[in-house]
Amino acid sequence: MNNMKWLFHYIKKIKWLFLLSLTLLGLESISIIANTALQKYIIDDVFINGNYNRLVPILLLFALSFVAYALLFTAAPHTFHRIQAKMISQLTSDFMSYMQRIPIKTFHNERATKYVHYLSNDVMQVAAIIGGHIPRLIQLFMTILLLTVIIYQSSPIILGSILVFSILYFFMGRFFSPLIRKAGQEAQNRRTDLLIHIEEGISSTREVIAYNRIDWETSIYNRYFKRYFNAAMNQAKINNKQLLVSEPLKWGASLIVLGYGGFQVIQGSLSIGTFVIVFQFTGQLMDALHRLFTFSMELANLYANVDRVRSVMEAPTEKDGNLPLSNNVESITFQDVSFSYEEDSFKKVLEGLSFTITAGKKIAFVGTSGGGKSTIAKLLLRFYQPTQGAILINKLPLHDLYYQHWVKQLGFVSQEPYLFPDTIKNNILFGRDFSDEKLFAACKSAHIHDYIESLPEKYDTEVGERGITLSGGQRQRIALARAILSNPEILLLDEATSALDLETERQIQSSFDEIRCNKTTIIIAHRLSTIQNADVIYVMDKGCIKEHGTHHELMQGETLYKKLVHAERSLDVGA
C-alpha cells in the first residue's frame, strides 16, 4: 500500500466532513473566478459600449462574490481544523494501540523517546496532510480544470502555450520530487535524533552535573545539531533549486499572453475586456500550477513523516492466542525452555529449563547475578517467546491462550516499578475501581499506609515524574500495593523489595503470606533470608537450574544455595 492509499484509508473515516471541506474550497475557487470574469463586462459593456445602466447590477454581483469569498475563506479553514483535530485523535489512538501490540523485543535496542517524537511531531504532520494539504491539492486541480475550460473558450492558442509550460512543470516535479523526499527524510531523521538527545539530556541533568560532564554533554549536543543543520541546509538547497527553475515558467506564460493577446486586440479579434481577464486567468492558472508543483514538493517532503508513522502502525504485532483460560491456574510448566534475547545469538540466557509450579505454592528463584532469573518473569508475562521448548498453563501452551485471559490472573512488581506523575491513589488504583477500604488494606499489607497518612495531602499527594519525590523503597511498596489490590491468582515479584531494609522486607513477606494463602506467589529473590519458608526454591546459575528444594533440604551438603546463604550472612556481618 502506497502512502496516498494509506492516507485515504483515514480520510474515509471523516468522509462527510472531508467532502464538506472540498465543497467549500470548490465554491471558494468559483467565487474568485467569478470575481475576475465580471471585470470583462465592466470593461466591454459599461466602459467601451457605454451601457452604464449595467454598472450597478455588476457592482452588486462584485460585492456578492467578495462576500461569498470572505465567508468561504473563513469557513474552509474551520473545517480543516476540525478534520485535523479528529485525525490527531484517531491517529494518536491507533498509534498507541499499535505500540501496545508490538513485541517487547522491538524495543530491546530502541530508544523510547524516538516514539515520543513520532507521536508528538509526525502524527501532527500526517493530520495536517489529511486536514490541509490534500484538500488544498484537490482545490488546485479543480481550479486548474475550470481555468483551462475558460481560457480555451477565449483563446485555444494561448491555452496551448500554457500547456507547454504545464508539461515542463510536470517533468520538473518528476525530477525534484524524489530528491526532496530523500532530503526531507534525512532532515526529519536528524531532527528526531537531536530532539531525542535533548529530551534524554534533560532527563539526565542530575547525573551530568554530579559527574561534572557538562562540557561532554554539550559536545554531544553540538554534534547532533551539526548533523541536523547540514541535513536541513541540504534540504533548503534542493528546494531553492526547484524554485529557481520554476519561477521563470510562471512569468514566461504571462509574457506570451501579453504578446499574443495584445496582437489579437490590435487585430480586433479579441476584446479588451476578454484580453484583461484572459491575462488574469493565465496568471491564476500559472499560479495554481506553481502552487500545485510546490504542494507536490511539500507532500514529497511530508511523506517522510507518513513513512515513520506507518513504520510503527504496520510493524508486525504480537500474535494473540485463541484458547480461553476459563479455570483458575492449576499448574505452570516449563518444558525444556531455552531463550536468547538475540535470535541469531549463540549465547543463551536460559537453557533447557524444566520444572512445574503447582497452584497455591510459594516459589522462589535465587542464584548468581545474570543467571536468568528475571528472564523467567519476562517469559511468563509474554514479553518474549521461548527460543526453544514450551511454557504450559494447565497443560495448554501459554502462547495459545488469550492474552487478556492470562494477564488477568497475574500481578507483577519489578525491581524498578514505574510511577506516573499523578497522585499516590491513582498510581495504586491504576484505572481500576476499588473501594477506599480495599485500597487502605492493600497499602497496609505493603507497609506504606502509615507513611501515606503522614503526608499533608495523604493519598492525593502527587509523586512527580517517575515518582521522583519518593525513595526507592517507597516506590516499591506503592507498586506492591498496586499488585496485591486485586489479589491475583499469581503474584510475580521480580526483586520487588530490593530497596527495602531487611526488617521491613520481612514484615511485608509476613503480611503477604497471610493474604496470599492458597494463592501462587513466584519470587525472584535478591535476599535469601526472606524466602526461607518458600515451598520450593530453585537455584539458578548461567541459565540453568542447578538444584531445587526447600531451604532445609538445600542447606544439606555442599550446595550452591548453601554457599550463597553463607556469602550473604558474611556480608550482613561485615555491614
C-alpha positions in Angstrom: 0.0 0.0 0.0 1.5 3.4 -1.0 1.2 6.4 1.2 -1.7 8.0 -0.6 -3.8 4.9 -0.3 -2.9 4.7 3.4 -3.9 8.3 3.9 -7.3 7.8 2.1 -8.0 4.9 4.5 -8.2 7.6 7.2 -10.0 10.1 5.0 -12.9 7.5 4.7 -13.4 7.8 8.5 -14.3 11.5 8.1 -15.6 11.4 4.6 -18.6 13.7 5.1 -16.5 16.4 6.8 -13.9 16.0 4.1 -16.5 16.4 1.4 -17.8 19.5 3.1 -14.3 21.0 3.0 -13.9 20.2 -0.7 -17.3 21.8 -1.4 -16.3 24.9 0.4 -13.0 25.0 -1.4 -14.7 24.5 -4.7 -17.1 27.4 -4.1 -14.2 29.5 -3.0 -12.4 28.9 -6.3 -15.6 29.7 -8.2 -16.1 32.9 -6.3 -12.5 34.0 -7.2 -13.0 33.1 -10.9 -16.4 34.8 -11.0 -15.0 38.0 -9.5 -12.4 38.1 -12.3 -14.9 37.3 -15.0 -17.1 40.2 -14.0 -14.3 42.6 -15.0 -14.9 41.8 -18.7 -18.5 43.0 -18.5 -17.4 46.3 -16.8 -14.8 47.0 -19.4 -16.6 45.8 -22.5 -20.3 46.5 -21.8 -20.0 49.5 -19.5 -16.9 51.5 -20.3 -16.5 50.6 -24.1 -20.1 50.0 -25.2 -21.5 52.7 -22.9 -24.2 50.5 -21.2 -23.9 52.5 -18.0 -27.2 51.2 -16.6 -25.4 47.8 -16.1 -22.8 49.2 -13.8 -24.8 49.0 -10.6 -26.0 45.3 -11.1 -22.5 44.3 -12.0 -21.1 46.1 -8.9 -23.7 44.3 -6.8 -22.5 40.9 -8.3 -19.0 42.1 -7.5 -19.9 42.7 -3.9 -21.8 39.4 -3.7 -18.8 37.5 -5.0 -16.5 39.3 -2.5 -18.8 38.5 0.4 -19.1 34.8 -0.7 -15.3 34.6 -0.9 -14.9 36.1 2.5 -17.3 33.7 4.1 -15.9 30.7 2.3 -12.3 31.8 3.1 -13.3 31.7 6.8 -15.4 28.6 6.7 -12.9 26.4 4.9 -10.1 26.7 7.4 -12.6 26.0 10.2 -13.4 22.6 8.6 -9.6 22.0 8.2 -9.1 22.5 11.9 -11.9 20.1 12.7 -10.5 17.5 10.3 -7.0 17.8 11.8 -8.4 17.6 15.4 -10.3 14.4 14.5 -7.3 12.9 12.7 -4.9 13.7 15.6 -7.3 11.9 17.9 -7.7 8.9 15.6 -4.0 8.6 14.6 -2.9 9.0 18.2 -5.3 6.4 19.4 -4.3 4.0 16.6 -0.6 4.7 17.2 -0.8 4.0 20.9 -2.9 0.8 20.2 -0.2 -0.5 17.8 2.5 0.4 20.3 0.9 -1.8 22.9 0.8 -4.7 20.5 4.3 -4.5 19.1 6.5 -7.3 20.6 8.6 -6.1 23.5 11.8 -7.3 21.7 11.2 -4.5 19.2 12.2 -2.0 21.9 15.1 -4.1 23.1 17.6 -1.8 21.2 15.3 1.2 20.6 15.2 4.5 22.4 11.7 5.2 23.8 12.0 8.9 23.2 12.1 8.2 19.4 8.5 7.0 19.6 7.5 10.0 21.7 8.8 12.3 18.9 6.9 10.2 16.3 3.8 10.8 18.3 4.3 14.5 19.1 5.6 15.5 15.7 5.0 13.1 12.9 1.4 12.3 13.8 0.6 16.1 13.8 2.2 16.4 10.3 0.2 13.4 9.0 -3.0 15.0 10.4 -2.0 18.3 8.6 -1.6 16.4 5.3 -5.1 15.0 5.6 -6.7 18.1 7.0 -5.0 20.7 4.9 -2.6 19.6 2.1 -4.8 17.1 0.4 -8.0 19.3 0.3 -5.9 22.2 -1.0 -4.3 19.9 -3.6 -7.8 18.8 -4.8 -8.9 22.5 -4.9 -5.9 23.3 -7.1 -6.9 20.5 -9.5 -10.5 21.9 -9.6 -9.2 25.5 -10.2 -6.9 24.4 -13.0 -9.7 22.5 -14.7 -12.1 25.5 -14.5 -9.5 28.0 -15.7 -8.4 25.6 -18.6 -12.0 25.5 -19.8 -12.5 29.3 -19.6 -9.2 30.1 -21.3 -9.8 27.6 -24.1 -13.2 29.2 -24.9 -11.4 32.6 -25.1 -8.2 31.6 -26.9 -7.2 28.0 -27.7 -3.7 29.1 -28.8 -3.0 30.8 -25.5 -4.1 27.7 -23.7 -1.8 25.6 -25.9 1.2 27.7 -25.0 0.3 27.4 -21.3 0.1 23.6 -21.6 3.7 23.6 -22.8 4.7 25.2 -19.5 2.4 22.8 -17.6 4.3 19.8 -19.2 7.6 21.4 -18.1 6.2 21.7 -14.5 5.3 18.0 -14.7 8.8 16.9 -15.7 10.3 19.2 -13.0 8.1 17.5 -10.4 9.2 14.1 -11.6 12.8 15.2 -11.3 12.7 17.1 -8.0 10.1 15.0 -6.0 12.4 12.0 -5.1 15.3 14.4 -4.3 13.2 16.5 -2.0 11.6 13.4 -0.4 15.0 11.9 0.3 16.4 15.2 1.7 13.3 15.7 3.8 13.5 12.2 5.2 17.2 12.8 6.2 16.4 16.1 7.8 13.5 14.7 9.7 15.6 11.8 11.0 18.4 14.1 12.1 15.9 16.4 13.8 14.4 13.4 15.6 17.9 12.3 16.7 18.5 15.9 18.0 15.2 16.1 19.9 15.7 12.7 21.4 19.1 13.7 22.7 17.7 16.9 24.1 14.9 15.0 25.9 17.4 12.4 27.3 19.8 15.2 28.2 17.1 16.9 30.3 16.2 13.7 32.0 19.9 13.0 32.9 20.6 16.5 34.1 21.4 15.4 37.7 23.9 12.8 36.6 25.6 15.2 34.2 26.0 17.8 36.9 27.0 15.3 39.5 29.8 13.9 37.4 30.8 17.3 36.0 30.2 16.2 32.4 28.5 19.4 31.2 31.2 20.0 28.5 30.9 16.4 27.4 27.1 16.6 27.1 27.4 19.9 25.2 29.8 18.4 22.7 27.4 15.6 22.0 24.5 18.1 21.6 26.7 20.1 19.1 27.4 17.0 17.1 23.7 16.1 16.8 22.9 19.7 16.0 25.6 19.9 13.3 24.2 16.8 11.6 20.7 18.2 11.7 21.9 21.6 10.4 23.7 20.0 7.5 20.7 17.9 6.5 18.4 21.0 6.8 20.7 23.1 4.6 20.9 20.3 2.0 17.1 20.2 2.0 16.9 24.0 1.6 19.4 23.9 -1.2 17.3 21.4 -3.2 14.1 23.5 -2.5 15.9 26.6 -3.7 17.0 24.9 -6.9 13.4 23.9 -7.8 12.2 27.4 -7.1 15.0 28.8 -9.3 13.8 26.6 -12.2 10.0 27.0 -11.7 9.8 30.8 -11.3 10.8 31.6 -14.9 8.0 29.3 -16.1 5.5 31.3 -14.2 6.2 34.7 -15.7 7.1 33.2 -19.1 3.5 32.3 -19.7 2.4 35.8 -18.8 4.7 37.2 -21.5 3.2 35.0 -24.1 -0.3 36.2 -23.2 0.8 39.8 -23.3 2.4 39.4 -26.7 -0.1 37.2 -28.5 -3.2 38.6 -26.7 -2.1 42.2 -27.4 -1.7 41.3 -31.1 -5.2 39.9 -31.2 -6.6 43.0 -29.6 -4.8 45.2 -32.2 -6.3 43.0 -35.0 -9.8 43.3 -33.4 -10.3 39.5 -32.9 -10.1 39.9 -29.1 -12.0 42.5 -27.0 -10.1 44.5 -24.4 -12.2 43.0 -21.6 -11.5 39.5 -22.7 -7.8 40.3 -23.0 -7.7 41.6 -19.4 -9.5 38.6 -17.9 -7.5 36.1 -20.0 -4.3 37.7 -18.8 -5.6 37.5 -15.2 -6.8 33.9 -15.7 -3.5 33.0 -17.1 -1.8 34.4 -14.1 -4.2 32.5 -11.8 -3.6 29.3 -13.8 0.1 29.6 -13.7 -0.1 30.4 -10.0 -2.3 27.3 -9.5 0.2 25.2 -11.4 3.0 26.7 -9.4 1.2 26.0 -6.1 0.4 22.5 -7.3 4.0 21.9 -8.0 5.0 23.4 -4.6 2.4 21.4 -2.8 3.6 18.3 -4.5 7.1 19.0 -3.3 5.8 19.7 0.2 3.9 16.4 0.1 7.0 14.6 -1.0 8.8 16.2 1.9 6.0 15.3 4.4 5.8 11.7 3.2 8.9 11.2 5.4 6.5 11.8 8.4 4.0 9.3 6.9 6.7 6.7 6.4 7.7 6.9 10.1 4.2 6.7 11.4 3.5 3.7 9.2 6.7 2.1 10.3 5.1 1.7 13.7 1.5 1.1 12.7 2.4 -1.5 10.1 5.1 -3.3 12.2 4.4 -7.0 12.9 2.2 -7.2 16.1 2.2 -9.8 18.8 0.0 -12.6 17.7 -2.7 -13.4 20.3 -3.8 -16.9 21.2 -7.2 -18.3 20.6 -7.7 -20.5 23.6 -9.7 -19.3 26.6 -8.4 -19.7 30.2 -11.7 -20.4 31.8 -10.5 -22.0 35.1 -8.0 -20.9 37.7 -4.4 -21.7 37.0 -3.6 -25.1 38.4 -0.1 -25.6 37.1 2.7 -23.7 35.3 5.2 -25.9 33.4 8.4 -25.0 31.8 9.2 -27.8 29.3 12.8 -27.8 28.1 12.8 -24.0 27.7 15.7 -22.2 26.2 15.9 -18.5 25.4 18.2 -15.9 23.8 17.4 -12.2 23.5 19.1 -12.1 20.1 17.6 -14.5 17.6 20.9 -15.2 15.9 22.9 -15.3 19.1 24.6 -18.5 20.3 24.6 -17.2 23.9 21.5 -18.5 25.7 20.2 -16.7 28.7 18.1 -19.8 29.7 19.0 -23.3 28.6 16.9 -26.5 29.0 14.7 -25.3 31.9 12.1 -27.9 33.0 10.0 -27.5 36.1 6.4 -27.4 37.3 4.8 -25.0 39.7 1.5 -26.1 41.2 -1.2 -23.7 42.3 -1.2 -22.3 45.8 2.6 -22.6 46.4 5.2 -20.1 47.2 8.1 -20.5 44.8 11.4 -18.7 44.9 14.1 -18.4 42.2 17.6 -17.5 43.5 21.1 -17.6 42.2 24.0 -15.7 40.8 23.7 -12.3 39.1 22.9 -12.8 35.4 21.7 -16.4 36.0 18.4 -15.8 34.1 16.0 -15.3 37.0 14.3 -12.2 35.7 14.1 -13.7 32.2 11.7 -16.3 33.6 9.4 -13.4 34.7 9.5 -11.8 31.3 8.6 -15.1 29.6 5.7 -15.6 32.0 4.5 -12.1 31.2 4.7 -13.0 27.5 7.1 -10.1 26.8 9.1 -12.7 24.8 8.6 -16.2 23.4 10.9 -19.1 24.2 13.6 -19.8 21.6 13.1 -23.5 22.3 10.7 -25.6 24.3 7.3 -24.5 25.7 5.6 -22.9 28.7 2.3 -24.7 29.6 -0.5 -23.3 31.7 -2.9 -26.0 32.8 -1.1 -28.2 30.1 -2.0 -25.6 27.4 0.7 -23.7 25.5 1.0 -20.2 27.0 1.3 -18.5 23.6 -2.0 -20.2 22.5 -4.0 -18.6 25.4 -5.9 -15.3 25.0 -3.5 -12.7 26.4 -6.2 -10.9 28.3 -7.4 -14.1 30.0 -3.8 -14.8 31.1 -2.8 -11.4 32.4 -6.0 -11.1 34.4 -4.6 -13.9 36.5 -1.3 -12.1 37.1 0.1 -9.4 39.4 3.6 -8.2 38.7 6.1 -6.0 40.5 9.6 -5.3 39.1 12.7 -4.1 40.8 12.2 -0.6 39.3 8.5 0.0 39.1 7.1 2.9 37.1 5.0 5.5 38.8 3.0 8.0 36.8 3.2 11.8 37.5 -0.1 11.5 39.4 -1.4 11.0 42.9 -0.4 8.1 45.1 -4.1 6.9 45.0 -4.3 7.0 41.2 -0.9 5.2 40.9 -2.2 2.3 43.1 -5.7 2.1 41.5 -4.2 2.2 38.0 -7.6 3.0 36.4 -9.3 0.2 38.3 -12.4 0.6 40.5 -11.8 -0.4 44.1 -13.2 1.0 47.4 -11.1 3.0 49.8 -11.3 0.1 52.3 -9.6 -2.3 49.8 -7.1 0.4 48.9 -6.1 1.0 52.5 -5.9 -2.7 53.2 -3.5 -3.3 50.3 -1.3 -0.4 51.5 -1.3 -1.7 55.0 -0.1 -5.1 53.7 2.6 -3.3 51.7 3.5 -1.3 54.9 3.1 2.0 53.1 -0.3 3.2 54.6 1.2 4.9 57.7 3.7 6.8 55.6 1.0 8.0 53.2 -1.2 9.1 56.0 1.6 11.2 57.4 1.8 13.3 54.2 -0.2 16.6 54.1 -2.2 15.5 51.1 -2.3 11.8 52.1 -3.4 9.6 49.2 -3.8 12.7 47.0 -0.1 13.5 47.2 1.5 14.0 43.7 4.5 11.7 43.3 6.2 13.7 40.5 7.8 12.3 37.3 8.5 8.6 37.8 7.8 9.0 41.5 10.9 11.2 42.0 9.5 12.6 45.3 9.6 9.2 46.8 12.5 6.9 47.9 13.2 3.7 46.1 11.7 1.7 48.9 8.6 3.8 49.0 8.1 3.4 45.2 8.5 -0.4 45.6 5.9 -0.5 48.4 3.4 1.5 46.3 3.9 -0.9 43.4 3.4 -3.8 45.8 0.1 -2.3 47.0 -0.9 -1.8 43.3 -0.2 -5.5 42.6 -2.0 -7.1 45.6 -5.0 -4.8 45.4 -6.9 -7.3 43.2 -5.3 -10.3 45.0 -4.4 -12.0 41.7 -4.2 -15.8 41.3 -0.5 -15.5 40.5 1.8 -12.8 42.0 5.1 -12.4 40.3 7.7 -10.4 42.3 11.0 -9.7 40.4 13.3 -8.4 43.2 10.4 -6.3 44.2 11.7 -5.5 47.7 15.4 -4.9 46.8 15.3 -1.3 48.0 13.8 -2.1 51.5 15.7 -2.8 54.7 15.7 -6.3 56.0 13.2 -5.8 58.8 10.6 -4.1 56.5 11.0 -6.8 53.9 10.3 -9.5 56.5 7.2 -7.7 57.7 5.9 -7.4 54.2 6.7 -11.0 53.5 4.8 -12.0 56.6 1.8 -9.9 55.6 1.9 -11.4 52.1 2.0 -15.0 53.5 -1.3 -14.2 55.3 -3.2 -12.7 52.3 -1.6 -15.0 49.7 -2.7 -18.2 51.4 -3.7 -20.8 48.7 -2.5 -18.3 46.0 0.5 -18.8 43.8 3.4 -16.5 44.6 6.6 -16.5 42.5 9.5 -14.6 44.0 12.7 -13.7 42.2 14.8 -13.0 45.3 17.9 -10.9 45.9 17.9 -11.6 49.6 17.8 -15.2 50.6 16.8 -14.7 54.3 13.3 -13.7 53.2 12.4 -16.7 51.2 13.5 -19.5 53.5 9.8 -20.5 54.1 9.2 -21.0 50.3 7.7 -24.3 49.3 10.3 -24.8 46.6 13.5 -22.8 46.0 15.1 -23.1 42.5 18.8 -22.2 42.4 19.9 -20.9 39.1 23.4 -20.4 37.6 24.3 -19.5 34.0 20.7 -20.0 32.7 20.3 -23.5 34.2 18.6 -24.8 37.4 21.4 -26.3 39.4 19.3 -27.5 42.3 15.9 -27.2 43.9 14.2 -28.0 47.2 13.2 -26.4 50.5 15.6 -24.3 52.5 16.3 -27.2 54.9 17.0 -29.6 52.0 19.3 -27.2 50.2 21.3 -26.5 53.3 22.4 -30.1 53.4 25.7 -30.9 51.8 27.9 -28.7 49.7 25.3 -26.9 47.6 25.4 -23.7 45.6 22.5 -22.5 47.7 24.4 -23.0 50.9 27.4 -21.1 49.5 25.1 -18.2 48.6 23.5 -18.2 52.1 26.9 -18.1 53.8 28.1 -15.4 51.4 25.0 -13.3 52.3 25.5 -13.8 56.0 29.1 -12.8 55.7 28.1 -9.5 54.0 25.5 -8.9 56.7 28.0 -9.4 59.5 30.5 -7.1 57.7 27.9 -4.4 57.3 
